[in-house]
Amino acid sequence: MQRGALLDAARSLLSEGGTEALTFPALAERTGLARSSVYEYFRSRAAVVEELCAVDFPVWAAEVETAMDGAQTPQGKVEAYVRKQLELVGDRRHRAVVAISASELDDGAREKIRAAHGGLVALIVEALAALGQPQPRLGAMLLQGVVDAAVRRIELGAAEDPTEIAEAAVTMALHGVNGTTA
């Protein structure tokens, strides 16, 4: 029960103030635990982040997969893949994952996160193959790059409305840089 409260507090801290806000004193204050008690659950900030990713990333990926399952065409699946990830930008779980600084994680934690991210990218490979993409895995990685760029733009509070950013990302994903539907 305490572990869950610590993870929930960590999500809030990351969402509110990024990685700098995630400190053991702040976790202790948010949960009412002694700082020494926080160390009983997690050995470091990186361990907190690693567990957040292990818990939250599969939920996030399942939401993307569910959105894709509702689409009837490969194009619809690509659109759902992009839109759902961008919808999740405001979600605390997503904000916590985005706030993570890879430099704070050890190699094992980074590898776990990369593997989870690879699972997300794998969701779109089949749709890209059905669209005739000659290298669907590479295409999926590049498509995720478009999504990641749109996420960063939204997170930065860019001049464009998040809806405009989402539309531009979907257009880029479906129609390339020329932005036409032909």
C-alpha positions as CSV (number, residue, x, y, z in Angstrom):
1,M,0.0,0.0,0.0
2,Q,2.8,2.4,0.9
3,R,4.6,1.6,-2.4
4,G,1.5,2.6,-4.4
5,A,1.2,5.8,-2.4
6,L,4.9,6.6,-3.1
7,L,4.4,5.9,-6.9
8,D,1.3,8.1,-6.9
9,A,3.3,10.9,-5.2
10,A,6.1,10.4,-7.6
11,R,3.7,10.8,-10.6
12,S,2.4,14.0,-9.1
13,L,5.8,15.4,-8.4
14,L,7.1,14.6,-11.9
15,S,4.0,16.0,-13.5
16,E,4.2,19.2,-11.5
17,G,7.9,19.9,-11.6
18,G,9.8,17.4,-13.7
19,T,12.7,15.3,-12.4
20,E,14.0,18.1,-10.1
21,A,10.8,17.9,-8.1
22,L,11.2,14.1,-7.5
23,T,13.2,14.0,-4.3
24,F,13.0,11.7,-1.3
25,P,12.1,14.5,1.1
26,A,9.3,15.5,-1.3
27,L,8.1,11.9,-1.5
28,A,8.2,11.6,2.3
29,E,6.2,14.9,2.7
30,R,3.6,13.9,0.1
31,T,3.0,10.5,1.7
32,G,3.5,11.3,5.4
33,L,6.4,8.9,5.6
34,A,9.7,9.5,7.2
35,R,12.4,10.1,4.6
36,S,14.2,7.0,5.9
37,S,11.1,5.0,5.2
38,V,11.2,6.0,1.5
39,Y,14.6,4.4,1.2
40,E,13.1,1.1,2.5
41,Y,11.0,1.0,-0.7
42,F,13.4,2.6,-3.2
43,R,17.2,2.8,-3.2
44,S,17.3,5.9,-5.5
45,R,15.3,8.3,-7.7
46,A,16.2,6.1,-10.6
47,A,14.6,3.1,-8.9
48,V,11.4,5.1,-8.5
49,V,11.4,6.1,-12.1
50,E,12.2,2.6,-13.3
51,E,9.2,1.2,-11.3
52,L,6.9,4.0,-12.6
53,C,7.8,3.0,-16.1
54,A,7.3,-0.7,-15.4
55,V,3.9,0.1,-14.0
56,D,2.6,2.9,-16.2
57,F,4.1,2.2,-19.6
58,P,2.1,-1.1,-20.2
59,V,-1.1,0.8,-19.3
60,W,-0.3,3.6,-21.7
61,A,0.6,1.0,-24.5
62,A,-2.7,-0.9,-23.8
63,E,-4.7,2.4,-24.3
64,V,-2.9,3.0,-27.6
65,E,-3.6,-0.6,-28.7
66,T,-7.2,-0.4,-27.7
67,A,-7.6,2.8,-29.8
68,M,-5.9,1.1,-32.7
69,D,-8.1,-2.0,-32.4
70,G,-11.2,0.3,-32.9
71,A,-9.9,1.3,-36.3
72,Q,-11.0,-0.6,-39.4
73,T,-8.2,0.3,-41.9
74,P,-4.4,0.5,-41.7
75,Q,-4.7,4.2,-42.2
76,G,-7.2,4.4,-39.3
77,K,-4.8,2.4,-37.1
78,V,-1.9,4.8,-37.9
79,E,-4.2,7.7,-37.1
80,A,-5.3,6.1,-33.8
81,Y,-1.7,5.3,-32.9
82,V,-0.7,9.0,-33.3
83,R,-3.8,10.6,-31.8
84,K,-4.0,8.4,-28.7
85,Q,-0.4,9.0,-27.8
86,L,-1.0,12.7,-28.2
87,E,-4.2,12.6,-26.1
88,L,-2.2,10.9,-23.3
89,V,0.2,13.9,-23.1
90,G,-1.8,15.5,-20.3
91,D,-2.2,12.2,-18.4
92,R,-0.1,12.2,-15.2
93,R,1.3,8.7,-16.1
94,H,2.5,10.0,-19.4
95,R,3.9,13.2,-18.0
96,A,5.9,11.2,-15.5
97,V,7.4,9.0,-18.1
98,V,8.2,12.0,-20.3
99,A,9.8,13.9,-17.4
100,I,12.4,11.1,-16.9
101,S,16.0,12.0,-17.5
102,A,17.8,9.1,-19.1
103,S,21.0,10.3,-17.6
104,E,19.7,9.5,-14.1
105,L,19.1,5.9,-15.0
106,D,21.5,3.0,-14.9
107,D,22.0,0.9,-18.1
108,G,19.6,-1.8,-16.9
109,A,16.8,0.7,-16.3
110,R,17.4,2.4,-19.7
111,E,17.2,-1.0,-21.4
112,K,13.9,-1.8,-19.7
113,I,12.5,1.5,-20.9
114,R,13.8,1.0,-24.4
115,A,12.2,-2.5,-24.5
116,A,8.9,-1.1,-23.3
117,H,9.1,1.7,-25.9
118,G,9.9,-1.0,-28.6
119,G,6.7,-2.8,-27.6
120,L,4.8,0.4,-28.3
121,V,6.5,0.8,-31.7
122,A,5.8,-2.8,-32.5
123,L,2.0,-2.1,-32.3
124,I,2.1,-0.1,-35.6
125,V,4.4,-2.4,-37.7
126,E,1.6,-4.5,-39.1
127,A,-0.4,-1.5,-40.2
128,L,2.6,0.0,-41.9
129,A,3.3,-3.3,-43.7
130,A,-0.4,-3.4,-44.9
131,L,0.1,0.1,-46.3
132,G,3.0,-1.1,-48.4
133,Q,5.8,0.3,-46.3
134,P,8.9,-1.6,-47.6
135,Q,10.6,-1.5,-44.2
136,P,7.7,-1.4,-41.7
137,R,9.9,-1.7,-38.6
138,L,12.0,1.2,-39.7
139,G,8.9,3.1,-40.7
140,A,7.4,2.5,-37.2
141,M,10.6,3.9,-35.6
142,L,10.4,7.0,-37.8
143,L,6.7,7.4,-37.2
144,Q,7.3,7.3,-33.4
145,G,9.9,10.0,-34.0
146,V,7.1,12.2,-35.4
147,V,4.9,11.4,-32.3
148,D,7.8,12.1,-29.9
149,A,8.4,15.5,-31.6
150,A,4.7,16.3,-31.3
151,V,4.7,15.3,-27.7
152,R,7.7,17.6,-27.0
153,R,6.0,20.4,-28.8
154,I,2.9,20.0,-26.7
155,E,4.9,19.6,-23.5
156,L,6.8,22.8,-24.2
157,G,3.6,24.8,-24.4
158,A,4.2,25.7,-28.0
159,A,2.4,28.6,-29.7
160,E,0.2,26.1,-31.6
161,D,-2.8,24.6,-29.9
162,P,-2.3,20.9,-29.0
163,T,-5.1,20.1,-31.5
164,E,-3.2,21.8,-34.3
165,I,-0.1,19.8,-33.3
166,A,-2.0,16.6,-33.3
167,E,-3.5,17.3,-36.8
168,A,-0.1,18.2,-38.2
169,A,1.4,14.9,-36.7
170,V,-1.5,12.8,-38.2
171,T,-1.1,14.6,-41.6
172,M,2.7,13.9,-41.5
173,A,2.1,10.3,-40.6
174,L,-0.4,9.6,-43.3
175,H,0.7,11.9,-46.1
176,G,4.3,12.8,-45.5
177,V,5.9,16.2,-45.7
178,N,3.9,17.4,-48.6
179,G,0.8,17.4,-46.3
180,T,-1.6,16.5,-49.1
181,T,-4.1,13.7,-49.0
182,A,-3.5,12.7,-52.6
